[in-house]
Amino acid sequence: MDLLIIVVNKEEHFEKVLSILVESGVSGATIFDTEGLGHFLAYEVPIFAGLRKFVGERKSVNKTIMTLLDRKETFLRFKKLLAEENIDFTKPGIGIIMTVPVSEVIKAKDESE
């Protein structure tokens, strides 16, 4: 089992990424707003205000999606569908996708994310 973490920086891709997740077989996920360290420091910590010229204008927060994957095939299908939609996370500013091995999960058997 793996934990899939997706940080979407481009708002215009967020809904499509969610749609692709569902099409890949993901039935539950946790979604939350996040912000990069550079942006946070530049706009929330006065001593780092000089960073603003490097990190750009204040923007809305990123969207982070977390879900557990029981099968590797789900992730492979997800990556294939992303490619078909021309959503390329290897390009700057799109976001990041990672998987982390999970050795144990404790939750109710019928509980969805």
GUBA-13319 format. One line per field, with one value per residue: x, y, z of N, C-alpha, C in turn; residue in three letters; residue number from 1. Coordinates in nm, 4 decimals. Example, Ala and Ser with C-alpha at 12.3 -4.5 7.8 and 13.67 -1.06 7.14 Angstrom:
<nodes>
n_c1	(1.3190 / 1.2850);
n_c2	(-0.5690 / -0.2250);
n_c3	(0.7800 / 0.7080);
ca_c1	(1.2300 / 1.3670);
ca_c2	(-0.4500 / -0.1060);
ca_c3	(0.7800 / 0.7140);
c_c1	(1.3200 / 1.2900);
c_c2	(-0.3300 / 0.0030);
c_c3	(0.7800 / 0.7870);
r	(ALA / SER);
k	(1 / 2);
</nodes>
This chain:
<nodes>
n_c1	(0.0843 / 0.0452 / 0.0889 / -0.0435 / 0.0509 / -0.0376 / 0.0465 / -0.1006 / -0.0199 / -0.1197 / -0.4215 / -0.5969 / -0.5625 / -0.6558 / -0.9292 / -0.9377 / -0.7338 / -0.8491 / -1.0685 / -0.9352 / -0.8159 / -1.0432 / -1.1331 / -0.9238 / -0.9709 / -0.9712 / -1.1467 / -1.1726 / -1.0363 / -0.8288 / -0.8412 / -0.6714 / -0.5894 / -0.2754 / 0.0452 / 0.3464 / 0.6720 / 0.8444 / 0.6651 / 0.5076 / 0.6952 / 0.7772 / 0.5473 / 0.4298 / 0.6163 / 0.7812 / 1.0637 / 1.1517 / 1.0483 / 1.1806 / 1.2040 / 0.9860 / 1.0164 / 1.1370 / 0.9710 / 0.7377 / 0.4056 / 0.1569 / -0.0421 / -0.3294 / -0.3699 / -0.2056 / -0.3418 / -0.3595 / -0.3681 / -0.4374 / -0.4258 / -0.4849 / -0.3395 / -0.4186 / -0.3304 / -0.0677 / -0.1309 / -0.3314 / -0.1993 / -0.0309 / -0.2216 / -0.3295 / -0.1071 / -0.0835 / -0.3267 / -0.2974 / -0.0906 / -0.2222 / -0.3972 / -0.2257 / -0.1131 / 0.1559 / 0.3594 / 0.6328 / 0.7053 / 0.7947 / 0.6272 / 0.3814 / 0.3308 / 0.3691 / 0.4090 / 0.4001 / 0.4723 / 0.4499 / 0.5605 / 0.3382 / 0.3157 / 0.1262 / -0.2186 / -0.4699 / -0.8016 / -1.1634 / -1.3208 / -1.5151 / -1.4908 / -1.4590 / -1.2290);
n_c2	(-0.1172 / 0.2256 / 0.5743 / 0.8278 / 1.1451 / 1.4530 / 1.7662 / 2.0399 / 2.3109 / 2.4764 / 2.6192 / 2.5770 / 2.3139 / 2.1591 / 2.0530 / 1.8769 / 1.6976 / 1.5799 / 1.4556 / 1.2713 / 1.1130 / 0.9848 / 0.8503 / 0.6762 / 0.4977 / 0.5696 / 0.6132 / 0.7639 / 1.0476 / 1.2923 / 1.6386 / 1.9426 / 2.2910 / 2.4320 / 2.5954 / 2.7094 / 2.7181 / 2.9365 / 3.1371 / 3.1710 / 3.2664 / 3.5035 / 3.6614 / 3.6478 / 3.6639 / 3.9256 / 3.9790 / 3.8444 / 3.9732 / 4.0745 / 3.8631 / 3.8626 / 3.9677 / 3.7573 / 3.5328 / 3.6052 / 3.7404 / 3.7469 / 3.4628 / 3.2481 / 2.9685 / 2.6466 / 2.3279 / 2.0309 / 1.6843 / 1.3813 / 1.0301 / 0.6819 / 0.4103 / 0.0942 / -0.0645 / -0.0899 / -0.0603 / 0.1294 / 0.3719 / 0.3707 / 0.3851 / 0.6357 / 0.8047 / 0.7592 / 0.8621 / 1.1307 / 1.2049 / 1.1740 / 1.3867 / 1.5945 / 1.7032 / 1.7869 / 1.7180 / 1.7423 / 1.9824 / 2.3193 / 2.4783 / 2.3418 / 2.1455 / 1.8762 / 1.5252 / 1.2413 / 0.9172 / 0.7295 / 0.4572 / 0.2686 / 0.1066 / 0.0319 / 0.0749 / 0.2131 / 0.2016 / 0.2165 / -0.0633 / -0.0193 / 0.2469 / 0.5296 / 0.7624);
n_c3	(0.0000 / -0.0734 / 0.0023 / -0.1762 / -0.2678 / -0.3873 / -0.4963 / -0.6247 / -0.8065 / -1.0035 / -1.0460 / -1.2584 / -1.3262 / -1.1194 / -1.0861 / -1.3027 / -1.2378 / -1.0117 / -1.1334 / -1.2976 / -1.1019 / -0.9899 / -1.2173 / -1.2391 / -1.0420 / -0.7775 / -0.4834 / -0.2569 / -0.0898 / 0.0747 / 0.0815 / 0.0938 / 0.1567 / 0.0834 / 0.1241 / -0.0196 / 0.1336 / 0.0672 / -0.0302 / 0.1989 / 0.3906 / 0.2626 / 0.2629 / 0.5148 / 0.7201 / 0.8377 / 0.8310 / 0.6103 / 0.3908 / 0.1709 / -0.0016 / -0.1668 / -0.4250 / -0.5518 / -0.5270 / -0.6447 / -0.7082 / -0.4509 / -0.4267 / -0.4650 / -0.2456 / -0.2796 / -0.3797 / -0.2043 / -0.2317 / -0.0772 / -0.0734 / -0.0131 / -0.1813 / -0.2854 / -0.4874 / -0.7267 / -0.9923 / -1.0043 / -0.9650 / -1.1903 / -1.3954 / -1.3352 / -1.3881 / -1.6636 / -1.7623 / -1.6867 / -1.8620 / -2.1071 / -2.0913 / -2.1109 / -1.8778 / -1.7216 / -1.4735 / -1.4607 / -1.5548 / -1.4677 / -1.1939 / -1.2035 / -1.0084 / -0.7714 / -0.7477 / -0.5429 / -0.4072 / -0.1099 / 0.0744 / 0.2792 / 0.5794 / 0.7656 / 0.8385 / 1.0341 / 1.0697 / 1.0496 / 0.8959 / 0.6946 / 0.6418 / 0.4423 / 0.2825);
ca_c1	(0.0000 / 0.1192 / 0.0208 / -0.0231 / 0.0404 / -0.0329 / 0.0353 / -0.1345 / 0.0068 / -0.1980 / -0.5645 / -0.6686 / -0.5471 / -0.7039 / -1.0497 / -0.9056 / -0.6573 / -0.9474 / -1.1443 / -0.8459 / -0.8046 / -1.1642 / -1.1297 / -0.8190 / -1.0186 / -0.9626 / -1.2827 / -1.1683 / -0.9123 / -0.8351 / -0.7958 / -0.6561 / -0.5152 / -0.1382 / 0.1225 / 0.4893 / 0.7496 / 0.8922 / 0.5545 / 0.4682 / 0.7957 / 0.7793 / 0.4276 / 0.3817 / 0.7243 / 0.8354 / 1.2070 / 1.1751 / 0.9701 / 1.2637 / 1.1862 / 0.8683 / 1.0542 / 1.1808 / 0.8632 / 0.6260 / 0.2885 / 0.0805 / -0.1427 / -0.4091 / -0.2960 / -0.2039 / -0.4312 / -0.2886 / -0.4576 / -0.3744 / -0.5102 / -0.4168 / -0.3525 / -0.4004 / -0.2711 / 0.0240 / -0.1968 / -0.4082 / -0.1057 / 0.0119 / -0.3328 / -0.3347 / 0.0006 / -0.1172 / -0.4346 / -0.2387 / -0.0176 / -0.3213 / -0.4562 / -0.1153 / -0.0825 / 0.2928 / 0.4151 / 0.7768 / 0.7244 / 0.7957 / 0.5064 / 0.2594 / 0.3123 / 0.4539 / 0.3393 / 0.4895 / 0.4131 / 0.5256 / 0.5131 / 0.2662 / 0.3247 / 0.0098 / -0.3277 / -0.5696 / -0.9276 / -1.2789 / -1.3164 / -1.6031 / -1.4723 / -1.3904 / -1.1486);
ca_c2	(0.0000 / 0.3513 / 0.7014 / 0.9167 / 1.2870 / 1.5377 / 1.9097 / 2.1046 / 2.4548 / 2.5464 / 2.6022 / 2.5287 / 2.1682 / 2.0902 / 1.9720 / 1.7688 / 1.5988 / 1.5060 / 1.3707 / 1.1632 / 1.0238 / 0.9040 / 0.7615 / 0.5763 / 0.4018 / 0.6226 / 0.6438 / 0.8545 / 1.1241 / 1.4105 / 1.7557 / 2.0596 / 2.4048 / 2.4403 / 2.7079 / 2.6845 / 2.7872 / 3.0655 / 3.2324 / 3.1990 / 3.3538 / 3.6345 / 3.7407 / 3.6381 / 3.6881 / 4.0539 / 3.9796 / 3.7840 / 4.0462 / 4.0923 / 3.7478 / 3.8822 / 3.9876 / 3.6292 / 3.4328 / 3.6548 / 3.7961 / 3.6606 / 3.3901 / 3.1588 / 2.8533 / 2.5242 / 2.2219 / 1.9058 / 1.5689 / 1.2609 / 0.9122 / 0.5535 / 0.3255 / -0.0478 / -0.1342 / -0.0112 / -0.0364 / 0.2538 / 0.4831 / 0.3650 / 0.4373 / 0.7792 / 0.8701 / 0.7488 / 0.9569 / 1.2652 / 1.2266 / 1.1909 / 1.5200 / 1.6913 / 1.7645 / 1.7399 / 1.7630 / 1.7646 / 2.1222 / 2.4091 / 2.5457 / 2.2602 / 2.0843 / 1.7610 / 1.4009 / 1.1443 / 0.8061 / 0.6911 / 0.3277 / 0.2678 / -0.0287 / -0.0018 / 0.1723 / 0.1793 / 0.2718 / 0.1276 / -0.1380 / 0.0365 / 0.3914 / 0.5863 / 0.8800);
ca_c3	(0.0000 / -0.0820 / 0.0193 / -0.2906 / -0.2324 / -0.5073 / -0.4715 / -0.7518 / -0.7980 / -1.1061 / -1.0205 / -1.3766 / -1.3368 / -0.9996 / -1.1096 / -1.3967 / -1.1615 / -0.9320 / -1.2258 / -1.3387 / -0.9862 / -0.9828 / -1.3349 / -1.2147 / -0.9449 / -0.6411 / -0.4380 / -0.1429 / -0.0750 / 0.1603 / 0.0058 / 0.1787 / 0.1032 / 0.1323 / 0.0725 / -0.0189 / 0.2365 / 0.0167 / -0.0293 / 0.3370 / 0.4519 / 0.1965 / 0.2883 / 0.6520 / 0.8150 / 0.7913 / 0.8060 / 0.4784 / 0.2904 / 0.0513 / -0.0902 / -0.2520 / -0.5651 / -0.6063 / -0.5277 / -0.7243 / -0.6423 / -0.3606 / -0.5035 / -0.3825 / -0.1964 / -0.3583 / -0.3336 / -0.1801 / -0.2290 / -0.0222 / -0.0787 / -0.0032 / -0.2992 / -0.2558 / -0.6027 / -0.8110 / -1.1210 / -0.9928 / -0.9873 / -1.3304 / -1.4757 / -1.3069 / -1.4647 / -1.8068 / -1.7905 / -1.6807 / -1.9872 / -2.2133 / -2.0749 / -2.1190 / -1.7476 / -1.7052 / -1.3460 / -1.4706 / -1.5934 / -1.3511 / -1.1512 / -1.2098 / -0.8778 / -0.7417 / -0.7153 / -0.4799 / -0.3341 / 0.0081 / 0.1226 / 0.4067 / 0.6338 / 0.8468 / 0.8436 / 1.1343 / 1.0453 / 1.0399 / 0.7708 / 0.5923 / 0.6418 / 0.3255 / 0.3157);
c_c1	(0.0890 / 0.0280 / 0.0573 / -0.0480 / 0.0584 / -0.0496 / 0.0147 / -0.1166 / -0.0802 / -0.3464 / -0.6382 / -0.6570 / -0.6162 / -0.8247 / -1.0214 / -0.8264 / -0.7516 / -1.0267 / -1.0619 / -0.8256 / -0.9242 / -1.1673 / -1.0263 / -0.8612 / -1.0090 / -1.1029 / -1.2858 / -1.0338 / -0.9372 / -0.7726 / -0.7830 / -0.5748 / -0.3770 / -0.0692 / 0.2704 / 0.5616 / 0.7943 / 0.7846 / 0.5131 / 0.5664 / 0.7895 / 0.6614 / 0.3794 / 0.4884 / 0.7996 / 0.9839 / 1.2416 / 1.0999 / 1.0484 / 1.2519 / 1.0726 / 0.9052 / 1.0987 / 1.0670 / 0.7412 / 0.5125 / 0.2238 / -0.0273 / -0.2249 / -0.3257 / -0.2997 / -0.3107 / -0.3478 / -0.3913 / -0.3778 / -0.4737 / -0.4249 / -0.4443 / -0.3231 / -0.3233 / -0.1829 / -0.0417 / -0.2770 / -0.3186 / -0.0577 / -0.0965 / -0.3446 / -0.2303 / -0.0296 / -0.2241 / -0.3871 / -0.1688 / -0.1144 / -0.3867 / -0.3513 / -0.0952 / 0.0513 / 0.3550 / 0.5667 / 0.8072 / 0.7173 / 0.6578 / 0.3790 / 0.2298 / 0.4070 / 0.3640 / 0.4413 / 0.4079 / 0.5082 / 0.4723 / 0.4480 / 0.2667 / 0.2007 / -0.0910 / -0.4274 / -0.6917 / -1.0400 / -1.2782 / -1.4010 / -1.5895 / -1.3997 / -1.3199 / -1.2333);
c_c2	(0.1237 / 0.4689 / 0.7862 / 1.0587 / 1.3678 / 1.6824 / 1.9759 / 2.2554 / 2.5354 / 2.5170 / 2.5416 / 2.3773 / 2.0911 / 1.9992 / 1.8553 / 1.6590 / 1.5157 / 1.4089 / 1.2495 / 1.0640 / 0.9293 / 0.8043 / 0.6503 / 0.4715 / 0.4467 / 0.6646 / 0.7392 / 0.9232 / 1.2372 / 1.5250 / 1.8730 / 2.1668 / 2.4072 / 2.5603 / 2.6738 / 2.7701 / 2.9258 / 3.1719 / 3.2685 / 3.2962 / 3.4944 / 3.7217 / 3.7388 / 3.6682 / 3.8132 / 4.0529 / 3.9235 / 3.8551 / 4.0687 / 3.9767 / 3.7671 / 3.8984 / 3.8567 / 3.5274 / 3.4795 / 3.7075 / 3.6939 / 3.5927 / 3.3051 / 3.0365 / 2.7381 / 2.4300 / 2.0956 / 1.7951 / 1.4516 / 1.1465 / 0.7871 / 0.4726 / 0.1819 / -0.1202 / -0.0398 / 0.0259 / 0.0936 / 0.3732 / 0.4866 / 0.4200 / 0.5881 / 0.8541 / 0.8694 / 0.8511 / 1.1019 / 1.2995 / 1.2503 / 1.3286 / 1.6315 / 1.7700 / 1.7060 / 1.7981 / 1.7786 / 1.9078 / 2.2112 / 2.4680 / 2.4635 / 2.1996 / 1.9670 / 1.6419 / 1.3078 / 1.0312 / 0.7694 / 0.5554 / 0.3403 / 0.1249 / -0.0676 / 0.1119 / 0.1235 / 0.2657 / 0.1686 / 0.0607 / -0.0762 / 0.1885 / 0.4362 / 0.7135 / 1.0034);
c_c3	(0.0000 / -0.0490 / -0.1012 / -0.2439 / -0.3598 / -0.4634 / -0.6075 / -0.7341 / -0.8936 / -1.0851 / -1.1380 / -1.3953 / -1.2247 / -1.0260 / -1.2033 / -1.3250 / -1.0747 / -1.0186 / -1.2693 / -1.2239 / -0.9778 / -1.0981 / -1.3176 / -1.1126 / -0.8007 / -0.5969 / -0.3188 / -0.1334 / 0.0241 / 0.0827 / 0.1026 / 0.1087 / 0.1657 / 0.0684 / 0.0827 / 0.0843 / 0.1903 / 0.0186 / 0.1129 / 0.4028 / 0.3941 / 0.2359 / 0.4329 / 0.7566 / 0.7680 / 0.7575 / 0.6672 / 0.3658 / 0.1618 / -0.0475 / -0.1902 / -0.3984 / -0.6312 / -0.6183 / -0.6053 / -0.6384 / -0.5497 / -0.4444 / -0.4098 / -0.3457 / -0.2951 / -0.3038 / -0.3184 / -0.1624 / -0.1728 / -0.0296 / -0.0642 / -0.1297 / -0.2607 / -0.3661 / -0.6835 / -0.9431 / -1.1201 / -1.0212 / -1.1324 / -1.4230 / -1.4572 / -1.3886 / -1.6143 / -1.8451 / -1.7805 / -1.8110 / -2.1032 / -2.2097 / -2.0821 / -1.9897 / -1.7060 / -1.5783 / -1.3498 / -1.5147 / -1.4697 / -1.3222 / -1.1520 / -1.0732 / -0.8590 / -0.7076 / -0.6514 / -0.4202 / -0.2212 / 0.0542 / 0.2608 / 0.4584 / 0.7137 / 0.8432 / 0.9476 / 1.1078 / 1.0443 / 0.9034 / 0.6611 / 0.5781 / 0.5156 / 0.3688 / 0.3188);
r	(MET / ASP / LEU / LEU / ILE / ILE / VAL / VAL / ASN / LYS / GLU / GLU / HIS / PHE / GLU / LYS / VAL / LEU / SER / ILE / LEU / VAL / GLU / SER / GLY / VAL / SER / GLY / ALA / THR / ILE / PHE / ASP / THR / GLU / GLY / LEU / GLY / HIS / PHE / LEU / ALA / TYR / GLU / VAL / PRO / ILE / PHE / ALA / GLY / LEU / ARG / LYS / PHE / VAL / GLY / GLU / ARG / LYS / SER / VAL / ASN / LYS / THR / ILE / MET / THR / LEU / LEU / ASP / ARG / LYS / GLU / THR / PHE / LEU / ARG / PHE / LYS / LYS / LEU / LEU / ALA / GLU / GLU / ASN / ILE / ASP / PHE / THR / LYS / PRO / GLY / ILE / GLY / ILE / ILE / MET / THR / VAL / PRO / VAL / SER / GLU / VAL / ILE / LYS / ALA / LYS / ASP / GLU / SER / GLU);
k	(1 / 2 / 3 / 4 / 5 / 6 / 7 / 8 / 9 / 10 / 11 / 12 / 13 / 14 / 15 / 16 / 17 / 18 / 19 / 20 / 21 / 22 / 23 / 24 / 25 / 26 / 27 / 28 / 29 / 30 / 31 / 32 / 33 / 34 / 35 / 36 / 37 / 38 / 39 / 40 / 41 / 42 / 43 / 44 / 45 / 46 / 47 / 48 / 49 / 50 / 51 / 52 / 53 / 54 / 55 / 56 / 57 / 58 / 59 / 60 / 61 / 62 / 63 / 64 / 65 / 66 / 67 / 68 / 69 / 70 / 71 / 72 / 73 / 74 / 75 / 76 / 77 / 78 / 79 / 80 / 81 / 82 / 83 / 84 / 85 / 86 / 87 / 88 / 89 / 90 / 91 / 92 / 93 / 94 / 95 / 96 / 97 / 98 / 99 / 100 / 101 / 102 / 103 / 104 / 105 / 106 / 107 / 108 / 109 / 110 / 111 / 112 / 113);
</nodes>
